[in-house]
Structure formats: structure tokens, C-alpha cells
Amino acid sequence: MGFIHAIRNGIPLSDRKLQALRQFTQRMIQARGWVEDSEIEAFLTAGYSS
């Protein structure tokens, strides 16, 4: 089972960093860019930088 299949079917990704990217992207779309500071912090903690 690949990443695309998991994303399309709402299955959590095994790669922690990619899962964080997926969740953050979904929240950005849902919140129209107005995400909470805690969501940004979780994204950055997963290994991304601002």
C-alpha cells in the first residue's frame, strides 16, 4: 500500500514527518490559512522549519 492510497483513503501514513505535513495541509485548507499556533508548533516539531 502506497502513500497515495493512504492519503486518498484517510489512512494514517507510517512516515511521521509526512503525516505531519498531511495533517497541517488539511488544516490549512479547512481553516483557510487561519491555523492555531499549536498546529504550527506540531508541524515544526515534526521536523519542518519556517
VOGUDO-904697 format. One line per 8 residues: number of its first residue (from 1); for each residue x, y, z of N, C-alpha, C. Coordinates in steps of 0.2 Angstrom, whole numbers, plus 5000, padded with zeros to 4 digits. Example, Ala and Ser with C-alpha at 12.3 -4.5 7.8 and 13.67 -1.06 7.14 Angstrom:
<rs>
1> 5066:4972:5039:5062:4978:5039:5066:4984:5039; 5064:4989:5035:5068:4995:5036:5064:5000:5039 $
</rs>
This chain:
<rs>
1> 5004:4994:5000:5000:5000:5000:5004:5006:5000; 5003:5011:4995:5007:5017:4995:5005:5023:4998; 5008:5028:4998:5007:5034:5001:5000:5037:4998; 5000:5037:4991:4994:5040:4988:4988:5036:4990; 4988:5030:4990:4982:5026:4993:4980:5028:5000; 4985:5028:5004:4984:5030:5011:4980:5037:5011; 4983:5042:5008:4980:5049:5008:4973:5049:5005; 4972:5046:5000:4965:5046:4997:4960:5042:5001 $
9> 4962:5037:5005:4958:5034:5009:4958:5035:5017; 4961:5041:5018:4961:5043:5025:4965:5038:5030; 4970:5035:5028:4974:5030:5032:4980:5034:5034; 4981:5034:5041:4987:5037:5043:4994:5035:5039; 4998:5039:5038:5005:5037:5035:5009:5035:5040; 5013:5030:5038:5018:5027:5043:5024:5032:5044; 5026:5036:5039:5031:5041:5040:5028:5047:5044; 5031:5048:5050:5029:5053:5055:5029:5060:5052 $
17> 5034:5062:5048:5035:5068:5045:5030:5070:5040; 5029:5065:5035:5024:5065:5030:5017:5066:5033; 5016:5062:5038:5009:5063:5041:5008:5070:5044; 5013:5073:5047:5013:5079:5050:5011:5084:5044; 5014:5083:5038:5013:5088:5033:5006:5087:5030; 5004:5081:5030:4997:5079:5028:4992:5083:5032; 4993:5082:5039:4988:5085:5044:4988:5092:5043; 4994:5095:5043:4995:5103:5043:4992:5105:5036 $
25> 4993:5102:5031:4990:5104:5024:4982:5104:5025; 4980:5099:5027:4972:5098:5028:4969:5103:5032; 4973:5105:5038:4970:5110:5042:4971:5117:5039; 4976:5118:5035:4977:5125:5032:4971:5126:5027; 4969:5120:5023:4964:5121:5019:4957:5122:5022; 4956:5118:5027:4950:5118:5031:4949:5125:5035; 4954:5128:5037:4954:5134:5041:4956:5140:5037; 4956:5139:5030:4958:5144:5025:4964:5148:5027 $
33> 4969:5145:5030:4975:5148:5032:4976:5150:5039; 4970:5150:5043:4970:5153:5049:4971:5147:5054; 4976:5144:5055:4978:5138:5059:4980:5141:5066; 4979:5137:5071:4981:5138:5078:4988:5138:5079; 4991:5142:5083:4998:5141:5085:5000:5134:5087; 4996:5131:5090:4998:5124:5092:4999:5119:5086; 4995:5121:5081:4995:5117:5075:5002:5118:5071; 5004:5125:5071:5010:5127:5068:5016:5123:5072 $
41> 5015:5124:5078:5021:5121:5083:5021:5113:5081; 5016:5110:5081:5016:5102:5079:5019:5101:5073; 5018:5105:5068:5021:5105:5061:5029:5106:5062; 5031:5111:5065:5038:5112:5066:5041:5107:5070; 5038:5104:5075:5041:5099:5079:5042:5093:5075; 5038:5092:5070:5039:5086:5066:5045:5086:5062; 5049:5092:5062:5055:5092:5058:5055:5097:5052; 5050:5101:5052:5049:5106:5046:5052:5113:5049 $
49> 5053:5118:5045:5056:5124:5048:5052:5130:5044; 5052:5135:5048:5048:5141:5045:5052:5145:5041 $
</rs>
